[in-house]
Amino acid sequence: MQFSAMETLMVALIVLAVGQWLVHRIHILSQLNMPDPVVGGLLATIIVTALQLGGITLQFNDALKEPAMLFFFGAVGLAADFRLLRRGGWPMLLFAVLVIVLVVLQDLAGVGMAKLMGLSPFYGLLGGSITMTGGHGTGAAWAEIFEHQAGLQGATELAAASATFGLIFGALVGGPLAMFLIRRYHLLVPAHGVDGDPDFDEQETPHPISGASAIRIMMLLSVGVVVGSVAAEHFASVFRLPTFVWVLFVCILLGNAARRLWRVNDATIEVVGNTSLGIFLAITLMSLQLLQLVDLALPMLAMLLVQVVLAVGFITLVTFRMMGRNYDSAVLCAGHCGFAMGATPTAVANIQAVTQHHGPSPLSFIIVPVVGGFIVDIANASVIQTFVSWLT
C-alpha cells in the first residue's frame, strides 16, 4: 500500500497528535521528557512492523522529509544569537570546551567499539555523538547519508533506537547525579546577584507569535535552505559537507544579521523548528524497518552502554571539577547529562528538577540553554564531519 506525499503528511500529523496525547496521559513519558514525535513515531513503527509480518506492506512518500529536516536545522541556526554568548562569560566558554571534548571522546569510543566488534566504523559514529549529543534529528539526518553513501543497512532504525536510548538515560541519570554530588560534597546554594540583574534573568520577556513574525521567520528559513543547498552542491568538489550543515551555518549568519534590522521572535523560531522536526521524525520513524535490526541489536546495545559510562564518568570527574566543584557546577552536570545523552529540553528539565529541590542556579539557566541550544550542534556537526572525512 503506497501513500502520496499529502497522505504521508496526514499520517505524520496523526502520529504527532497521538504521541502528544500519550505523553500527556502517561506520567512516566512526561517525567522522562520523551518527545511527542518519538513516542508516536515508535508506536507507528511497531504497528507498521506488525502489519509487515502479517503480509501488509506500507510505503510512505518521503518527499517532505528532507525539507522538514532542513527547516529544523535552519531554525537551530536562526536561534543562535551571538549576543547571548556575552552573558555566560568565561564559565560558558569553559563549559562549551568541556562539551566539545566529550563529543570527540564519544566518537572515538564509538568508532573503537565498532572496530572491536567487527562492524563498520560508521555504526560507531551513529552510536557516538551523532545520536548521544545530536539526538533524533541529527541521528536521522546522518543515518540517511550513511545509508546512501556508505551502504549501512538499518542505519535509520539504529539511529532512532540509539537516540531514544540516550534520551532515556540522559533523563534518568542527570538529576540523581547532581543530587549525589550535592550531598557527597555538602554543597550549599550560593548567594546570587540582586533582583533585576539582567545577567541573571532566567527567561527573556516573551513576545507573542503573530502572522507577521511567522512570515519573517519562514522567509529567513526558506532563504537559508535555498542558499545552503546551492552552497552544498557548489562546493561539493572542494570539500563535502551535508546540506543541513550548510543550511545551519547560513541561517546562523542570516539570524544574527536580521536581529540588527528587526526584532526576531524566538518563540516563532521555536514553534516552526519544533513543528518541522516533528514532521521529519514522524515520517522517518513511520518508515523504519525494525526487522533489519536483529543482527545488530546486541553490538549496538554494548556500544551504547559504554557511551553512558563514558558520559557519566567524564561529567563526574571532569565537568564537575573543572567548573568549580560547587553547587552551580553540580547543576551544570545535570544539564550536561541531558544533552550529552539526549537533548537540550532534557538538559533544561534536569536543571529545573535539581534547582526546584535544592535552590536556584541562575548561571546554569544561562549556560545550559545557550551551549545546548546551538553551540553543541555547531561543534557536533564539525566533529562528525571531521570523523567522516577521516574514515573515508
C-alpha positions in Angstrom: 0.0 0.0 0.0 1.5 3.3 -1.1 0.9 6.7 0.3 1.2 10.0 -1.6 3.1 13.0 -0.2 0.0 14.6 1.2 -1.3 11.3 2.6 2.0 10.7 4.3 1.9 14.2 5.8 -1.6 13.5 7.0 -0.5 10.2 8.7 2.6 12.0 10.1 0.4 14.7 11.7 -1.9 12.0 13.2 1.2 10.2 14.6 2.3 13.5 16.2 -1.1 14.1 17.7 -1.2 10.5 19.1 2.3 11.0 20.5 1.3 14.2 22.1 -1.8 12.6 23.7 0.2 9.6 25.0 2.9 11.9 26.6 0.3 13.9 28.4 -1.7 10.8 29.5 1.2 8.5 30.6 3.1 10.0 33.5 6.4 8.2 33.0 6.7 9.5 29.5 6.3 13.1 30.6 8.7 12.6 33.5 11.3 11.4 31.1 10.6 14.3 28.7 10.1 11.9 25.8 9.5 13.9 22.6 5.9 13.6 21.2 7.1 12.6 17.7 9.4 9.9 19.1 6.6 8.3 21.2 4.0 8.5 18.4 6.6 7.5 15.7 7.8 4.4 17.6 4.2 3.3 18.1 3.6 3.7 14.4 6.8 1.7 13.7 5.5 -1.2 15.8 2.2 -1.1 14.0 3.8 -0.9 10.6 6.2 -3.8 11.5 3.3 -5.9 12.8 1.4 -5.3 9.5 4.5 -6.3 7.6 4.8 -9.6 9.5 1.1 -10.1 8.5 1.9 -9.6 4.8 0.8 -6.0 4.5 3.5 -3.5 3.5 3.0 0.2 3.9 5.2 2.6 1.8 5.3 6.2 2.7 6.3 9.1 0.4 9.3 10.9 1.8 9.2 14.0 -0.5 8.5 16.2 2.5 11.1 14.7 4.8 14.2 16.5 3.6 12.6 20.0 3.5 11.3 19.5 7.1 14.8 18.4 8.2 16.4 21.4 6.6 13.8 23.8 8.1 14.6 22.3 11.6 18.3 22.8 11.3 17.7 26.2 9.8 15.7 27.1 12.9 18.5 26.0 15.1 20.8 28.4 13.2 18.3 31.3 13.5 18.2 30.8 17.2 21.9 31.2 17.6 22.1 34.7 18.9 25.7 35.7 19.3 24.7 38.3 22.0 23.9 35.5 24.4 27.5 34.4 24.5 28.4 37.5 26.4 26.1 36.7 29.3 27.8 33.5 30.3 31.3 34.8 30.2 34.3 32.5 30.9 32.2 29.8 32.6 30.2 29.4 29.4 33.4 29.2 27.3 34.9 26.6 29.6 31.7 24.6 29.7 31.5 24.7 25.9 35.1 23.4 25.6 34.3 20.5 28.0 31.2 19.7 26.0 33.2 19.6 22.8 35.9 17.4 24.4 33.2 14.9 25.4 31.8 14.9 21.8 35.2 13.9 20.5 35.5 11.2 23.1 32.1 9.8 22.2 33.1 9.4 18.6 36.4 7.9 19.5 34.7 5.4 21.8 32.0 4.6 19.2 34.5 4.0 16.4 36.7 1.9 18.7 33.8 -0.2 19.8 32.6 -0.7 16.3 36.0 -1.9 15.1 36.4 -4.1 18.1 33.1 -5.9 17.3 33.9 -6.1 13.6 31.3 -3.5 12.4 31.7 -0.6 10.1 33.1 2.4 12.0 30.2 4.4 10.7 28.0 2.4 13.1 30.3 3.7 15.8 29.6 7.3 14.8 25.8 6.5 14.9 26.3 5.2 18.4 28.5 8.1 19.2 27.9 11.9 19.2 25.6 11.7 16.3 22.8 10.3 18.5 24.1 10.8 22.0 24.7 14.5 21.6 22.9 15.1 18.4 19.6 13.4 19.3 16.9 12.1 16.9 17.1 14.9 14.4 20.9 14.7 13.8 20.8 10.9 14.0 18.1 10.6 11.3 19.9 13.1 9.1 23.3 11.4 9.2 21.7 7.9 9.0 20.2 8.8 5.7 23.6 9.9 4.4 25.3 6.8 5.7 22.7 4.6 4.1 23.2 6.2 0.7 27.0 6.9 0.7 28.4 4.1 2.9 25.7 1.4 2.3 24.9 0.9 6.0 21.9 -1.4 6.5 19.3 -0.3 9.0 21.1 2.9 9.8 17.9 4.9 10.2 16.5 2.3 12.6 19.6 2.2 14.6 19.9 5.9 14.9 16.3 6.2 16.2 16.9 3.4 18.7 20.2 4.9 19.9 18.8 8.4 20.2 15.9 7.1 22.2 18.2 5.0 24.4 20.3 8.1 25.1 17.3 10.3 25.8 16.0 7.9 28.4 19.4 7.6 30.2 20.0 11.4 29.9 16.7 12.0 31.7 17.3 9.2 34.3 20.9 10.0 35.2 21.1 13.8 35.2 19.1 14.7 38.3 20.3 11.8 40.5 24.0 12.6 39.6 23.6 16.2 40.6 21.9 15.2 43.8 24.7 12.8 44.6 27.4 15.5 44.1 25.5 18.0 46.2 25.2 15.5 49.1 28.6 14.0 48.7 30.4 17.3 48.9 27.9 19.1 51.1 27.4 21.9 48.5 25.5 25.0 49.5 23.3 27.2 47.3 25.3 30.4 46.7 24.0 33.9 47.1 23.2 35.5 43.7 23.0 39.0 42.4 20.3 41.4 43.1 16.9 41.1 41.6 16.6 42.6 38.2 20.2 41.9 37.3 20.0 41.3 33.5 22.9 38.9 33.7 20.8 36.5 35.7 17.4 36.7 34.0 16.3 33.2 33.6 13.9 34.0 30.8 13.7 36.8 28.3 10.4 38.7 28.1 8.3 36.6 25.7 6.8 38.2 22.6 3.5 36.8 21.2 3.6 34.8 17.9 2.0 36.7 15.1 1.4 36.1 11.4 3.9 38.8 10.6 6.6 37.2 12.7 5.8 33.8 11.2 6.2 35.2 7.7 9.6 36.8 8.5 10.9 33.6 10.1 9.6 31.4 7.2 11.2 33.9 4.8 14.6 33.6 6.5 14.4 29.8 6.7 13.5 29.5 3.0 16.4 31.7 2.0 18.7 29.8 4.3 17.6 26.4 2.9 17.9 27.5 -0.7 21.3 29.2 -0.2 22.6 26.4 1.9 21.5 23.8 -0.7 23.2 25.7 -3.5 26.4 26.1 -1.5 26.4 22.4 -0.6 26.2 21.5 -4.3 28.6 24.2 -5.5 31.4 23.4 -3.0 31.0 19.6 -3.2 34.0 19.3 -5.4 36.2 21.3 -2.9 35.0 19.9 0.4 31.9 17.9 1.1 29.5 18.8 3.9 25.9 17.6 4.3 23.3 20.0 3.1 21.8 20.5 6.5 25.2 21.7 7.9 25.4 24.4 5.2 21.8 25.4 6.0 22.7 25.6 9.7 25.7 27.9 9.1 23.9 30.1 6.6 20.9 30.6 8.9 23.3 31.5 11.8 24.5 34.4 9.7 21.0 35.3 8.5 19.6 35.3 12.0 22.3 37.5 13.5 22.1 39.9 10.6 18.3 40.0 10.9 18.5 40.8 14.6 20.2 44.1 13.7 17.3 45.1 11.5 14.2 44.0 13.4 13.1 42.0 16.5 13.5 38.3 15.7 10.8 36.4 17.6 12.5 33.4 19.2 9.1 31.9 20.1 8.2 31.7 16.5 11.5 30.1 15.6 10.9 27.5 18.3 7.4 26.7 17.0 8.4 26.5 13.4 11.6 24.5 14.2 9.8 22.0 16.5 6.9 21.5 14.0 9.4 20.8 11.2 11.4 18.4 13.5 8.1 16.7 14.5 7.1 16.1 10.8 10.6 14.9 9.9 10.8 12.5 12.8 7.3 11.2 12.3 7.9 10.4 8.6 11.3 8.9 9.4 10.0 6.7 12.3 6.9 5.6 10.4 9.2 4.3 7.6 11.5 2.3 9.9 12.3 -1.4 9.1 12.7 -2.9 12.5 13.3 -6.4 11.1 16.7 -5.3 9.8 17.9 -4.6 13.4 18.1 -8.2 14.7 21.7 -8.9 13.9 23.0 -5.5 15.2 20.9 -5.2 18.4 23.4 -6.7 20.9 26.5 -5.0 19.5 24.8 -1.6 19.4 23.5 -2.1 23.0 27.0 -2.8 24.2 28.2 0.3 22.4 25.5 2.5 23.9 26.2 1.2 27.5 29.8 2.2 27.0 28.7 5.6 25.9 26.6 6.0 29.1 29.6 5.0 31.3 31.8 7.4 29.4 29.4 10.3 29.7 28.7 9.8 33.4 32.4 9.3 34.2 33.6 12.4 32.2 30.9 14.6 33.7 31.5 13.5 37.2 35.3 13.5 37.1 36.0 16.4 34.6 33.0 18.7 34.2 32.2 18.9 37.9 35.8 19.6 38.9 36.7 22.0 36.1 33.5 24.0 36.6 34.5 24.7 40.3 33.2 21.7 42.4 30.4 23.9 43.7 26.6 24.0 43.7 26.4 25.6 40.2 28.8 23.0 38.8 26.7 20.2 40.2 23.6 21.7 38.5 25.6 22.1 35.3 26.5 18.4 35.5 22.7 17.6 35.4 22.4 19.7 32.3 25.4 18.2 30.7 24.0 14.7 31.2 20.8 15.9 29.5 22.3 16.9 26.1 25.3 14.6 26.2 22.9 11.7 26.1 19.6 13.2 25.0 18.5 16.7 24.0 18.6 20.3 25.3 14.9 20.1 26.6 16.0 17.2 28.7 19.0 19.2 30.0 16.8 22.1 30.9 14.3 19.7 32.6 17.2 18.2 34.6 18.4 21.5 36.0 14.9 22.6 36.7 14.3 19.4 38.8 17.5 20.0 40.7 17.0 23.7 41.4 13.4 23.2 42.4 14.6 20.7 45.1 17.8 22.4 46.2 17.7 26.1 45.3 18.3 28.4 42.3 21.3 28.4 40.0 20.8 31.3 37.5 24.2 30.7 35.9 23.1 27.2 34.8 19.9 28.6 33.3 22.1 30.9 31.1 24.8 28.5 30.2 22.9 25.2 29.5 20.3 26.5 27.0 22.9 28.5 25.1 25.5 25.8 24.9 23.0 23.0 24.4 20.8 25.1 22.1 23.2 25.9 19.4 26.9 25.7 20.4 26.9 22.0 20.8 25.1 21.5 17.5 27.6 23.5 15.6 30.5 21.8 17.3 29.0 18.4 16.9 28.4 18.9 13.2 32.1 19.9 12.8 33.4 17.0 14.8 31.2 14.5 13.0 32.3 15.8 9.6 36.0 15.5 10.6 35.5 11.9 11.6 33.6 11.1 8.4 36.4 12.6 6.3 39.0 10.7 8.3 37.1 7.4 8.0 36.6 7.8 4.2 
